[in-house]
């Protein structure tokens, strides 16, 4: 629950970062067959970085149960 609380706390920030990732001309989408037809697939470096920061923050707050790999 702590992780979800932190995500919701930063939800607007994550939304803005997602918009920046989607609209970044240097980060175009690629059409990929995902098993459910062709879909647009795009990396999200800003959101990924922010999520890693959130996970790290939660790991420091609580006794983390699960993977400690925060790549």
CHARMM internal coordinates of N, CA and C (Angstrom, degrees):
IC EDIT
DIST 1 N 1 CA 1.4496
DIST 1 CA 1 C 1.5217
ANGL 1 N 1 CA 1 C 111.95
DIST 1 C 2 N 1.3128
ANGL 1 CA 1 C 2 N 116.12
DIHE 1 N 1 CA 1 C 2 N -30.69
DIST 2 N 2 CA 1.4635
ANGL 1 C 2 N 2 CA 119.17
DIHE 1 CA 1 C 2 N 2 CA 179.66
DIST 2 CA 2 C 1.5221
ANGL 2 N 2 CA 2 C 110.86
DIHE 1 C 2 N 2 CA 2 C -62.90
DIST 2 C 3 N 1.3277
ANGL 2 CA 2 C 3 N 116.41
DIHE 2 N 2 CA 2 C 3 N -41.08
DIST 3 N 3 CA 1.4599
ANGL 2 C 3 N 3 CA 119.77
DIHE 2 CA 2 C 3 N 3 CA 179.58
DIST 3 CA 3 C 1.5298
ANGL 3 N 3 CA 3 C 110.35
DIHE 2 C 3 N 3 CA 3 C -61.38
DIST 3 C 4 N 1.3368
ANGL 3 CA 3 C 4 N 116.75
DIHE 3 N 3 CA 3 C 4 N -46.45
DIST 4 N 4 CA 1.4616
ANGL 3 C 4 N 4 CA 119.68
DIHE 3 CA 3 C 4 N 4 CA 179.48
DIST 4 CA 4 C 1.5238
ANGL 4 N 4 CA 4 C 111.56
DIHE 3 C 4 N 4 CA 4 C -63.24
DIST 4 C 5 N 1.3195
ANGL 4 CA 4 C 5 N 117.12
DIHE 4 N 4 CA 4 C 5 N -38.32
DIST 5 N 5 CA 1.4614
ANGL 4 C 5 N 5 CA 119.86
DIHE 4 CA 4 C 5 N 5 CA 178.08
DIST 5 CA 5 C 1.5293
ANGL 5 N 5 CA 5 C 110.46
DIHE 4 C 5 N 5 CA 5 C -60.74
DIST 5 C 6 N 1.3283
ANGL 5 CA 5 C 6 N 116.16
DIHE 5 N 5 CA 5 C 6 N -43.79
DIST 6 N 6 CA 1.4672
ANGL 5 C 6 N 6 CA 120.03
DIHE 5 CA 5 C 6 N 6 CA -180.00
DIST 6 CA 6 C 1.5263
ANGL 6 N 6 CA 6 C 111.73
DIHE 5 C 6 N 6 CA 6 C -66.76
DIST 6 C 7 N 1.3383
ANGL 6 CA 6 C 7 N 116.63
DIHE 6 N 6 CA 6 C 7 N -39.38
DIST 7 N 7 CA 1.4686
ANGL 6 C 7 N 7 CA 120.09
DIHE 6 CA 6 C 7 N 7 CA 177.97
DIST 7 CA 7 C 1.5250
ANGL 7 N 7 CA 7 C 109.64
DIHE 6 C 7 N 7 CA 7 C -62.92
DIST 7 C 8 N 1.3263
ANGL 7 CA 7 C 8 N 116.59
DIHE 7 N 7 CA 7 C 8 N -46.27
DIST 8 N 8 CA 1.4626
ANGL 7 C 8 N 8 CA 119.50
DIHE 7 CA 7 C 8 N 8 CA 179.99
DIST 8 CA 8 C 1.5235
ANGL 8 N 8 CA 8 C 111.96
DIHE 7 C 8 N 8 CA 8 C -65.55
DIST 8 C 9 N 1.3309
ANGL 8 CA 8 C 9 N 116.51
DIHE 8 N 8 CA 8 C 9 N -33.48
DIST 9 N 9 CA 1.4647
ANGL 8 C 9 N 9 CA 120.60
DIHE 8 CA 8 C 9 N 9 CA 176.82
DIST 9 CA 9 C 1.5292
ANGL 9 N 9 CA 9 C 110.77
DIHE 8 C 9 N 9 CA 9 C -62.20
DIST 9 C 10 N 1.3369
ANGL 9 CA 9 C 10 N 116.84
DIHE 9 N 9 CA 9 C 10 N -36.86
DIST 10 N 10 CA 1.4668
ANGL 9 C 10 N 10 CA 122.14
DIHE 9 CA 9 C 10 N 10 CA -178.36
DIST 10 CA 10 C 1.5275
ANGL 10 N 10 CA 10 C 112.31
DIHE 9 C 10 N 10 CA 10 C -100.40
DIST 10 C 11 N 1.3218
ANGL 10 CA 10 C 11 N 117.27
DIHE 10 N 10 CA 10 C 11 N 16.85
DIST 11 N 11 CA 1.4574
ANGL 10 C 11 N 11 CA 120.38
DIHE 10 CA 10 C 11 N 11 CA -172.16
DIST 11 CA 11 C 1.5226
ANGL 11 N 11 CA 11 C 113.11
DIHE 10 C 11 N 11 CA 11 C -59.00
DIST 11 C 12 N 1.3212
ANGL 11 CA 11 C 12 N 118.43
DIHE 11 N 11 CA 11 C 12 N -45.35
DIST 12 N 12 CA 1.4610
ANGL 11 C 12 N 12 CA 120.15
DIHE 11 CA 11 C 12 N 12 CA -179.47
DIST 12 CA 12 C 1.5276
ANGL 12 N 12 CA 12 C 110.75
DIHE 11 C 12 N 12 CA 12 C -62.87
DIST 12 C 13 N 1.3229
ANGL 12 CA 12 C 13 N 116.72
DIHE 12 N 12 CA 12 C 13 N -42.05
DIST 13 N 13 CA 1.4683
ANGL 12 C 13 N 13 CA 120.89
DIHE 12 CA 12 C 13 N 13 CA 177.66
DIST 13 CA 13 C 1.5240
ANGL 13 N 13 CA 13 C 110.20
DIHE 12 C 13 N 13 CA 13 C -60.18
DIST 13 C 14 N 1.3462
ANGL 13 CA 13 C 14 N 117.07
DIHE 13 N 13 CA 13 C 14 N -44.74
DIST 14 N 14 CA 1.4655
ANGL 13 C 14 N 14 CA 120.88
DIHE 13 CA 13 C 14 N 14 CA 179.47
DIST 14 CA 14 C 1.5250
ANGL 14 N 14 CA 14 C 110.78
DIHE 13 C 14 N 14 CA 14 C -63.10
DIST 14 C 15 N 1.3185
ANGL 14 CA 14 C 15 N 117.05
DIHE 14 N 14 CA 14 C 15 N -37.97
DIST 15 N 15 CA 1.4565
ANGL 14 C 15 N 15 CA 122.07
DIHE 14 CA 14 C 15 N 15 CA 178.93
DIST 15 CA 15 C 1.5344
ANGL 15 N 15 CA 15 C 109.91
DIHE 14 C 15 N 15 CA 15 C -62.89
DIST 15 C 16 N 1.3187
ANGL 15 CA 15 C 16 N 116.74
DIHE 15 N 15 CA 15 C 16 N -46.79
DIST 16 N 16 CA 1.4647
ANGL 15 C 16 N 16 CA 120.58
DIHE 15 CA 15 C 16 N 16 CA 179.34
DIST 16 CA 16 C 1.5311
ANGL 16 N 16 CA 16 C 110.40
DIHE 15 C 16 N 16 CA 16 C -62.54
DIST 16 C 17 N 1.3243
ANGL 16 CA 16 C 17 N 117.02
DIHE 16 N 16 CA 16 C 17 N -42.78
DIST 17 N 17 CA 1.4667
ANGL 16 C 17 N 17 CA 120.24
DIHE 16 CA 16 C 17 N 17 CA 178.74
DIST 17 CA 17 C 1.5258
ANGL 17 N 17 CA 17 C 111.38
DIHE 16 C 17 N 17 CA 17 C -64.01
DIST 17 C 18 N 1.3333
ANGL 17 CA 17 C 18 N 117.21
DIHE 17 N 17 CA 17 C 18 N -37.78
DIST 18 N 18 CA 1.4608
ANGL 17 C 18 N 18 CA 121.02
DIHE 17 CA 17 C 18 N 18 CA 177.69
DIST 18 CA 18 C 1.5263
ANGL 18 N 18 CA 18 C 110.51
DIHE 17 C 18 N 18 CA 18 C -62.80
DIST 18 C 19 N 1.3258
ANGL 18 CA 18 C 19 N 116.19
DIHE 18 N 18 CA 18 C 19 N -42.37
DIST 19 N 19 CA 1.4654
ANGL 18 C 19 N 19 CA 120.12
DIHE 18 CA 18 C 19 N 19 CA 177.25
DIST 19 CA 19 C 1.5270
ANGL 19 N 19 CA 19 C 110.71
DIHE 18 C 19 N 19 CA 19 C -61.24
DIST 19 C 20 N 1.3228
ANGL 19 CA 19 C 20 N 116.95
DIHE 19 N 19 CA 19 C 20 N -42.87
DIST 20 N 20 CA 1.4723
ANGL 19 C 20 N 20 CA 120.19
DIHE 19 CA 19 C 20 N 20 CA 179.26
DIST 20 CA 20 C 1.5166
ANGL 20 N 20 CA 20 C 111.00
DIHE 19 C 20 N 20 CA 20 C -63.84
DIST 20 C 21 N 1.3415
ANGL 20 CA 20 C 21 N 116.90
DIHE 20 N 20 CA 20 C 21 N -41.82
DIST 21 N 21 CA 1.4687
ANGL 20 C 21 N 21 CA 119.96
DIHE 20 CA 20 C 21 N 21 CA 177.32
DIST 21 CA 21 C 1.5226
ANGL 21 N 21 CA 21 C 111.06
DIHE 20 C 21 N 21 CA 21 C -62.09
DIST 21 C 22 N 1.3356
ANGL 21 CA 21 C 22 N 116.81
DIHE 21 N 21 CA 21 C 22 N -44.20
DIST 22 N 22 CA 1.4611
ANGL 21 C 22 N 22 CA 120.64
DIHE 21 CA 21 C 22 N 22 CA -178.35
DIST 22 CA 22 C 1.5215
ANGL 22 N 22 CA 22 C 112.77
DIHE 21 C 22 N 22 CA 22 C -65.25
DIST 22 C 23 N 1.3185
ANGL 22 CA 22 C 23 N 117.18
DIHE 22 N 22 CA 22 C 23 N -36.08
DIST 23 N 23 CA 1.4566
ANGL 22 C 23 N 23 CA 121.15
DIHE 22 CA 22 C 23 N 23 CA -174.69
DIST 23 CA 23 C 1.5235
ANGL 23 N 23 CA 23 C 113.92
DIHE 22 C 23 N 23 CA 23 C -94.38
DIST 23 C 24 N 1.3174
ANGL 23 CA 23 C 24 N 118.01
DIHE 23 N 23 CA 23 C 24 N 0.40
DIST 24 N 24 CA 1.4622
ANGL 23 C 24 N 24 CA 122.24
DIHE 23 CA 23 C 24 N 24 CA -178.65
DIST 24 CA 24 C 1.5289
ANGL 24 N 24 CA 24 C 109.97
DIHE 23 C 24 N 24 CA 24 C -70.34
DIST 24 C 25 N 1.3050
ANGL 24 CA 24 C 25 N 116.62
DIHE 24 N 24 CA 24 C 25 N 115.26
DIST 25 N 25 CA 1.4697
ANGL 24 C 25 N 25 CA 121.35
DIHE 24 CA 24 C 25 N 25 CA -178.91
DIST 25 CA 25 C 1.5257
ANGL 25 N 25 CA 25 C 112.50
DIHE 24 C 25 N 25 CA 25 C -65.59
DIST 25 C 26 N 1.3241
ANGL 25 CA 25 C 26 N 117.66
DIHE 25 N 25 CA 25 C 26 N -22.95
DIST 26 N 26 CA 1.4612
ANGL 25 C 26 N 26 CA 121.22
DIHE 25 CA 25 C 26 N 26 CA 178.39
DIST 26 CA 26 C 1.5320
ANGL 26 N 26 CA 26 C 112.11
DIHE 25 C 26 N 26 CA 26 C -85.33
DIST 26 C 27 N 1.3254
ANGL 26 CA 26 C 27 N 116.59
DIHE 26 N 26 CA 26 C 27 N 2.41
DIST 27 N 27 CA 1.4676
ANGL 26 C 27 N 27 CA 121.72
DIHE 26 CA 26 C 27 N 27 CA -177.19
DIST 27 CA 27 C 1.5290
ANGL 27 N 27 CA 27 C 108.69
DIHE 26 C 27 N 27 CA 27 C -133.38
DIST 27 C 28 N 1.3516
ANGL 27 CA 27 C 28 N 117.55
DIHE 27 N 27 CA 27 C 28 N 67.98
DIST 28 N 28 CA 1.4621
ANGL 27 C 28 N 28 CA 119.91
DIHE 27 CA 27 C 28 N 28 CA -175.65
DIST 28 CA 28 C 1.5340
ANGL 28 N 28 CA 28 C 112.26
DIHE 27 C 28 N 28 CA 28 C -73.41
DIST 28 C 29 N 1.3201
ANGL 28 CA 28 C 29 N 115.55
DIHE 28 N 28 CA 28 C 29 N 159.73
DIST 29 N 29 CA 1.4623
ANGL 28 C 29 N 29 CA 119.48
DIHE 28 CA 28 C 29 N 29 CA 175.67
DIST 29 CA 29 C 1.5282
ANGL 29 N 29 CA 29 C 109.39
DIHE 28 C 29 N 29 CA 29 C -83.12
DIST 29 C 30 N 1.3229
ANGL 29 CA 29 C 30 N 115.42
DIHE 29 N 29 CA 29 C 30 N 161.58
DIST 30 N 30 CA 1.4556
ANGL 29 C 30 N 30 CA 122.54
DIHE 29 CA 29 C 30 N 30 CA 175.27
DIST 30 CA 30 C 1.5249
ANGL 30 N 30 CA 30 C 107.71
DIHE 29 C 30 N 30 CA 30 C -125.38
DIST 30 C 31 N 1.3196
ANGL 30 CA 30 C 31 N 116.64
DIHE 30 N 30 CA 30 C 31 N 142.45
DIST 31 N 31 CA 1.4586
ANGL 30 C 31 N 31 CA 120.06
DIHE 30 CA 30 C 31 N 31 CA 174.70
DIST 31 CA 31 C 1.5176
ANGL 31 N 31 CA 31 C 108.52
DIHE 30 C 31 N 31 CA 31 C -80.81
DIST 31 C 32 N 1.3247
ANGL 31 CA 31 C 32 N 116.46
DIHE 31 N 31 CA 31 C 32 N 126.27
DIST 32 N 32 CA 1.4650
ANGL 31 C 32 N 32 CA 121.92
DIHE 31 CA 31 C 32 N 32 CA -178.97
DIST 32 CA 32 C 1.5205
ANGL 32 N 32 CA 32 C 109.08
DIHE 31 C 32 N 32 CA 32 C -134.40
DIST 32 C 33 N 1.3176
ANGL 32 CA 32 C 33 N 115.42
DIHE 32 N 32 CA 32 C 33 N 144.15
DIST 33 N 33 CA 1.4517
ANGL 32 C 33 N 33 CA 120.07
DIHE 32 CA 32 C 33 N 33 CA 172.14
DIST 33 CA 33 C 1.5177
ANGL 33 N 33 CA 33 C 107.26
DIHE 32 C 33 N 33 CA 33 C -82.79
DIST 33 C 34 N 1.3052
ANGL 33 CA 33 C 34 N 116.60
DIHE 33 N 33 CA 33 C 34 N 110.21
DIST 34 N 34 CA 1.4618
ANGL 33 C 34 N 34 CA 121.80
DIHE 33 CA 33 C 34 N 34 CA -175.97
DIST 34 CA 34 C 1.5233
ANGL 34 N 34 CA 34 C 112.49
DIHE 33 C 34 N 34 CA 34 C -95.99
DIST 34 C 35 N 1.3203
ANGL 34 CA 34 C 35 N 116.79
DIHE 34 N 34 CA 34 C 35 N 8.47
DIST 35 N 35 CA 1.4534
ANGL 34 C 35 N 35 CA 120.14
DIHE 34 CA 34 C 35 N 35 CA -175.06
DIST 35 CA 35 C 1.5150
ANGL 35 N 35 CA 35 C 111.70
DIHE 34 C 35 N 35 CA 35 C 93.38
DIST 35 C 36 N 1.3103
ANGL 35 CA 35 C 36 N 115.47
DIHE 35 N 35 CA 35 C 36 N -11.66
DIST 36 N 36 CA 1.4656
ANGL 35 C 36 N 36 CA 121.41
DIHE 35 CA 35 C 36 N 36 CA 176.67
DIST 36 CA 36 C 1.5226
ANGL 36 N 36 CA 36 C 109.21
DIHE 35 C 36 N 36 CA 36 C -124.06
DIST 36 C 37 N 1.3324
ANGL 36 CA 36 C 37 N 114.49
DIHE 36 N 36 CA 36 C 37 N 35.01
DIST 37 N 37 CA 1.4587
ANGL 36 C 37 N 37 CA 120.10
DIHE 36 CA 36 C 37 N 37 CA -178.87
DIST 37 CA 37 C 1.5203
ANGL 37 N 37 CA 37 C 110.76
DIHE 36 C 37 N 37 CA 37 C 93.28
DIST 37 C 38 N 1.3334
ANGL 37 CA 37 C 38 N 115.15
DIHE 37 N 37 CA 37 C 38 N -176.74
DIST 38 N 38 CA 1.4577
ANGL 37 C 38 N 38 CA 120.11
DIHE 37 CA 37 C 38 N 38 CA 178.96
DIST 38 CA 38 C 1.5202
ANGL 38 N 38 CA 38 C 110.07
DIHE 37 C 38 N 38 CA 38 C -76.49
DIST 38 C 39 N 1.3166
ANGL 38 CA 38 C 39 N 115.10
DIHE 38 N 38 CA 38 C 39 N 131.97
DIST 39 N 39 CA 1.4610
ANGL 38 C 39 N 39 CA 121.03
DIHE 38 CA 38 C 39 N 39 CA 179.46
DIST 39 CA 39 C 1.5136
ANGL 39 N 39 CA 39 C 109.52
DIHE 38 C 39 N 39 CA 39 C -136.16
DIST 39 C 40 N 1.3132
ANGL 39 CA 39 C 40 N 115.37
DIHE 39 N 39 CA 39 C 40 N 152.64
DIST 40 N 40 CA 1.4619
ANGL 39 C 40 N 40 CA 120.83
DIHE 39 CA 39 C 40 N 40 CA 175.02
DIST 40 CA 40 C 1.5212
ANGL 40 N 40 CA 40 C 108.14
DIHE 39 C 40 N 40 CA 40 C -77.71
DIST 40 C 41 N 1.3277
ANGL 40 CA 40 C 41 N 115.88
DIHE 40 N 40 CA 40 C 41 N 128.15
DIST 41 N 41 CA 1.4628
ANGL 40 C 41 N 41 CA 121.60
DIHE 40 CA 40 C 41 N 41 CA -179.99
DIST 41 CA 41 C 1.5223
ANGL 41 N 41 CA 41 C 107.26
DIHE 40 C 41 N 41 CA 41 C -124.67
DIST 41 C 42 N 1.3177
ANGL 41 CA 41 C 42 N 115.52
DIHE 41 N 41 CA 41 C 42 N 131.95
DIST 42 N 42 CA 1.4545
ANGL 41 C 42 N 42 CA 120.31
DIHE 41 CA 41 C 42 N 42 CA -176.42
DIST 42 CA 42 C 1.5218
ANGL 42 N 42 CA 42 C 109.35
DIHE 41 C 42 N 42 CA 42 C -144.41
DIST 42 C 43 N 1.3196
ANGL 42 CA 42 C 43 N 116.44
DIHE 42 N 42 CA 42 C 43 N 140.76
DIST 43 N 43 CA 1.4632
ANGL 42 C 43 N 43 CA 119.19
DIHE 42 CA 42 C 43 N 43 CA 176.57
DIST 43 CA 43 C 1.5244
ANGL 43 N 43 CA 43 C 109.53
DIHE 42 C 43 N 43 CA 43 C -71.83
DIST 43 C 44 N 1.3149
ANGL 43 CA 43 C 44 N 115.20
DIHE 43 N 43 CA 43 C 44 N 159.20
DIST 44 N 44 CA 1.4721
ANGL 43 C 44 N 44 CA 119.92
DIHE 43 CA 43 C 44 N 44 CA -178.85
DIST 44 CA 44 C 1.5313
ANGL 44 N 44 CA 44 C 108.92
DIHE 43 C 44 N 44 CA 44 C -135.39
DIST 44 C 45 N 1.3165
ANGL 44 CA 44 C 45 N 116.70
DIHE 44 N 44 CA 44 C 45 N 71.84
DIST 45 N 45 CA 1.4661
ANGL 44 C 45 N 45 CA 119.40
DIHE 44 CA 44 C 45 N 45 CA -175.26
DIST 45 CA 45 C 1.5252
ANGL 45 N 45 CA 45 C 114.59
DIHE 44 C 45 N 45 CA 45 C -62.85
DIST 45 C 46 N 1.3092
ANGL 45 CA 45 C 46 N 118.27
DIHE 45 N 45 CA 45 C 46 N -36.44
DIST 46 N 46 CA 1.4708
ANGL 45 C 46 N 46 CA 120.17
DIHE 45 CA 45 C 46 N 46 CA -179.41
DIST 46 CA 46 C 1.5287
ANGL 46 N 46 CA 46 C 110.99
DIHE 45 C 46 N 46 CA 46 C -68.80
DIST 46 C 47 N 1.3347
ANGL 46 CA 46 C 47 N 116.04
DIHE 46 N 46 CA 46 C 47 N -46.33
DIST 47 N 47 CA 1.4634
ANGL 46 C 47 N 47 CA 120.11
DIHE 46 CA 46 C 47 N 47 CA 178.73
DIST 47 CA 47 C 1.5272
ANGL 47 N 47 CA 47 C 110.03
DIHE 46 C 47 N 47 CA 47 C -65.02
DIST 47 C 48 N 1.3220
ANGL 47 CA 47 C 48 N 116.88
DIHE 47 N 47 CA 47 C 48 N -41.77
DIST 48 N 48 CA 1.4629
ANGL 47 C 48 N 48 CA 120.34
DIHE 47 CA 47 C 48 N 48 CA 178.93
DIST 48 CA 48 C 1.5179
ANGL 48 N 48 CA 48 C 112.52
DIHE 47 C 48 N 48 CA 48 C -59.62
DIST 48 C 49 N 1.3153
ANGL 48 CA 48 C 49 N 116.58
DIHE 48 N 48 CA 48 C 49 N -43.20
DIST 49 N 49 CA 1.4699
ANGL 48 C 49 N 49 CA 121.34
DIHE 48 CA 48 C 49 N 49 CA 178.55
DIST 49 CA 49 C 1.5306
ANGL 49 N 49 CA 49 C 110.37
DIHE 48 C 49 N 49 CA 49 C -63.54
DIST 49 C 50 N 1.3301
ANGL 49 CA 49 C 50 N 116.46
DIHE 49 N 49 CA 49 C 50 N -44.67
DIST 50 N 50 CA 1.4696
ANGL 49 C 50 N 50 CA 120.40
DIHE 49 CA 49 C 50 N 50 CA -179.58
DIST 50 CA 50 C 1.5257
ANGL 50 N 50 CA 50 C 110.95
DIHE 49 C 50 N 50 CA 50 C -64.63
DIST 50 C 51 N 1.3232
ANGL 50 CA 50 C 51 N 117.52
DIHE 50 N 50 CA 50 C 51 N -39.97
DIST 51 N 51 CA 1.4672
ANGL 50 C 51 N 51 CA 120.43
DIHE 50 CA 50 C 51 N 51 CA 179.27
DIST 51 CA 51 C 1.5242
ANGL 51 N 51 CA 51 C 111.20
DIHE 50 C 51 N 51 CA 51 C -66.38
DIST 51 C 52 N 1.3279
ANGL 51 CA 51 C 52 N 116.82
DIHE 51 N 51 CA 51 C 52 N -38.66
DIST 52 N 52 CA 1.4768
ANGL 51 C 52 N 52 CA 119.07
DIHE 51 CA 51 C 52 N 52 CA 176.36
DIST 52 CA 52 C 1.5251
ANGL 52 N 52 CA 52 C 110.55
DIHE 51 C 52 N 52 CA 52 C -62.62
DIST 52 C 53 N 1.3307
ANGL 52 CA 52 C 53 N 117.38
DIHE 52 N 52 CA 52 C 53 N -38.65
DIST 53 N 53 CA 1.4692
ANGL 52 C 53 N 53 CA 120.87
DIHE 52 CA 52 C 53 N 53 CA 177.07
DIST 53 CA 53 C 1.5244
ANGL 53 N 53 CA 53 C 111.04
DIHE 52 C 53 N 53 CA 53 C -64.08
DIST 53 C 54 N 1.3209
ANGL 53 CA 53 C 54 N 116.74
DIHE 53 N 53 CA 53 C 54 N -40.96
DIST 54 N 54 CA 1.4669
ANGL 53 C 54 N 54 CA 120.72
DIHE 53 CA 53 C 54 N 54 CA 178.61
DIST 54 CA 54 C 1.5175
ANGL 54 N 54 CA 54 C 110.33
DIHE 53 C 54 N 54 CA 54 C -63.93
DIST 54 C 55 N 1.3311
ANGL 54 CA 54 C 55 N 116.85
DIHE 54 N 54 CA 54 C 55 N -46.98
DIST 55 N 55 CA 1.4707
ANGL 54 C 55 N 55 CA 120.45
DIHE 54 CA 54 C 55 N 55 CA -179.93
DIST 55 CA 55 C 1.5241
ANGL 55 N 55 CA 55 C 110.48
DIHE 54 C 55 N 55 CA 55 C -61.19
DIST 55 C 56 N 1.3203
ANGL 55 CA 55 C 56 N 116.81
DIHE 55 N 55 CA 55 C 56 N -42.40
DIST 56 N 56 CA 1.4666
ANGL 55 C 56 N 56 CA 120.50
DIHE 55 CA 55 C 56 N 56 CA 178.69
DIST 56 CA 56 C 1.5242
ANGL 56 N 56 CA 56 C 110.67
DIHE 55 C 56 N 56 CA 56 C -61.12
DIST 56 C 57 N 1.3309
ANGL 56 CA 56 C 57 N 115.93
DIHE 56 N 56 CA 56 C 57 N -43.52
DIST 57 N 57 CA 1.4608
ANGL 56 C 57 N 57 CA 121.16
DIHE 56 CA 56 C 57 N 57 CA 179.53
DIST 57 CA 57 C 1.5372
ANGL 57 N 57 CA 57 C 110.94
DIHE 56 C 57 N 57 CA 57 C -61.35
DIST 57 C 58 N 1.3297
ANGL 57 CA 57 C 58 N 116.66
DIHE 57 N 57 CA 57 C 58 N -41.74
DIST 58 N 58 CA 1.4685
ANGL 57 C 58 N 58 CA 121.07
DIHE 57 CA 57 C 58 N 58 CA 179.04
DIST 58 CA 58 C 1.5225
ANGL 58 N 58 CA 58 C 110.18
DIHE 57 C 58 N 58 CA 58 C -68.40
DIST 58 C 59 N 1.3251
ANGL 58 CA 58 C 59 N 117.30
DIHE 58 N 58 CA 58 C 59 N -41.16
DIST 59 N 59 CA 1.4667
ANGL 58 C 59 N 59 CA 120.54
DIHE 58 CA 58 C 59 N 59 CA 179.06
DIST 59 CA 59 C 1.5169
ANGL 59 N 59 CA 59 C 111.15
DIHE 58 C 59 N 59 CA 59 C -58.87
DIST 59 C 60 N 1.3225
ANGL 59 CA 59 C 60 N 117.12
DIHE 59 N 59 CA 59 C 60 N -36.11
DIST 60 N 60 CA 1.4633
ANGL 59 C 60 N 60 CA 120.55
DIHE 59 CA 59 C 60 N 60 CA 178.87
DIST 60 CA 60 C 1.5233
ANGL 60 N 60 CA 60 C 112.08
DIHE 59 C 60 N 60 CA 60 C -72.06
DIST 60 C 61 N 1.3524
ANGL 60 CA 60 C 61 N 117.30
DIHE 60 N 60 CA 60 C 61 N -30.03
DIST 61 N 61 CA 1.4593
ANGL 60 C 61 N 61 CA 121.39
DIHE 60 CA 60 C 61 N 61 CA -176.70
DIST 61 CA 61 C 1.5174
ANGL 61 N 61 CA 61 C 113.30
DIHE 60 C 61 N 61 CA 61 C -79.23
DIST 61 C 62 N 1.3107
ANGL 61 CA 61 C 62 N 117.09
DIHE 61 N 61 CA 61 C 62 N -36.90
DIST 62 N 62 CA 1.4641
ANGL 61 C 62 N 62 CA 121.05
DIHE 61 CA 61 C 62 N 62 CA -172.05
DIST 62 CA 62 C 1.5183
ANGL 62 N 62 CA 62 C 110.44
DIHE 61 C 62 N 62 CA 62 C -123.40
DIST 62 C 63 N 1.3157
ANGL 62 CA 62 C 63 N 115.16
DIHE 62 N 62 CA 62 C 63 N 165.44
DIST 63 N 63 CA 1.4622
ANGL 62 C 63 N 63 CA 119.07
DIHE 62 CA 62 C 63 N 63 CA 172.76
DIST 63 CA 63 C 1.5213
ANGL 63 N 63 CA 63 C 106.36
DIHE 62 C 63 N 63 CA 63 C -77.21
DIST 63 C 64 N 1.3279
ANGL 63 CA 63 C 64 N 116.12
DIHE 63 N 63 CA 63 C 64 N 106.58
DIST 64 N 64 CA 1.4611
ANGL 63 C 64 N 64 CA 122.43
DIHE 63 CA 63 C 64 N 64 CA -172.24
DIST 64 CA 64 C 1.5170
ANGL 64 N 64 CA 64 C 110.69
DIHE 63 C 64 N 64 CA 64 C -72.11
DIST 64 C 65 N 1.3396
ANGL 64 CA 64 C 65 N 116.23
DIHE 64 N 64 CA 64 C 65 N 129.28
DIST 65 N 65 CA 1.4522
ANGL 64 C 65 N 65 CA 122.25
DIHE 64 CA 64 C 65 N 65 CA 174.78
DIST 65 CA 65 C 1.5242
ANGL 65 N 65 CA 65 C 105.71
DIHE 64 C 65 N 65 CA 65 C -114.45
DIST 65 C 66 N 1.3225
ANGL 65 CA 65 C 66 N 116.10
DIHE 65 N 65 CA 65 C 66 N 117.89
DIST 66 N 66 CA 1.4533
ANGL 65 C 66 N 66 CA 120.27
DIHE 65 CA 65 C 66 N 66 CA -178.64
DIST 66 CA 66 C 1.5019
ANGL 66 N 66 CA 66 C 109.74
DIHE 65 C 66 N 66 CA 66 C 133.47
DIST 66 C 67 N 1.2916
ANGL 66 CA 66 C 67 N 115.60
DIHE 66 N 66 CA 66 C 67 N -164.81
DIST 67 N 67 CA 1.4442
ANGL 66 C 67 N 67 CA 121.68
DIHE 66 CA 66 C 67 N 67 CA -177.36
DIST 67 CA 67 C 1.5302
ANGL 67 N 67 CA 67 C 110.19
DIHE 66 C 67 N 67 CA 67 C -65.07
DIST 67 C 68 N 1.3105
ANGL 67 CA 67 C 68 N 116.01
DIHE 67 N 67 CA 67 C 68 N 134.08
DIST 68 N 68 CA 1.4589
ANGL 67 C 68 N 68 CA 119.84
DIHE 67 CA 67 C 68 N 68 CA 175.95
DIST 68 CA 68 C 1.5224
ANGL 68 N 68 CA 68 C 110.90
DIHE 67 C 68 N 68 CA 68 C -94.55
DIST 68 C 69 N 1.3378
ANGL 68 CA 68 C 69 N 116.15
DIHE 68 N 68 CA 68 C 69 N 2.75
DIST 69 N 69 CA 1.4530
ANGL 68 C 69 N 69 CA 122.10
DIHE 68 CA 68 C 69 N 69 CA -179.10
DIST 69 CA 69 C 1.5221
ANGL 69 N 69 CA 69 C 108.61
DIHE 68 C 69 N 69 CA 69 C -80.45
DIST 69 C 70 N 1.3127
ANGL 69 CA 69 C 70 N 117.88
DIHE 69 N 69 CA 69 C 70 N 106.72
DIST 70 N 70 CA 1.4666
ANGL 69 C 70 N 70 CA 121.02
DIHE 69 CA 69 C 70 N 70 CA -178.07
DIST 70 CA 70 C 1.5208
ANGL 70 N 70 CA 70 C 110.34
DIHE 69 C 70 N 70 CA 70 C -109.41
DIST 70 C 71 N 1.3207
ANGL 70 CA 70 C 71 N 115.98
DIHE 70 N 70 CA 70 C 71 N 51.09
DIST 71 N 71 CA 1.4649
ANGL 70 C 71 N 71 CA 120.64
DIHE 70 CA 70 C 71 N 71 CA 179.62
DIST 71 CA 71 C 1.4737
ANGL 71 N 71 CA 71 C 113.12
DIHE 70 C 71 N 71 CA 71 C -59.52
END
COOR INIT
IC SEED 1 N 1 CA 1 C
IC BUILD
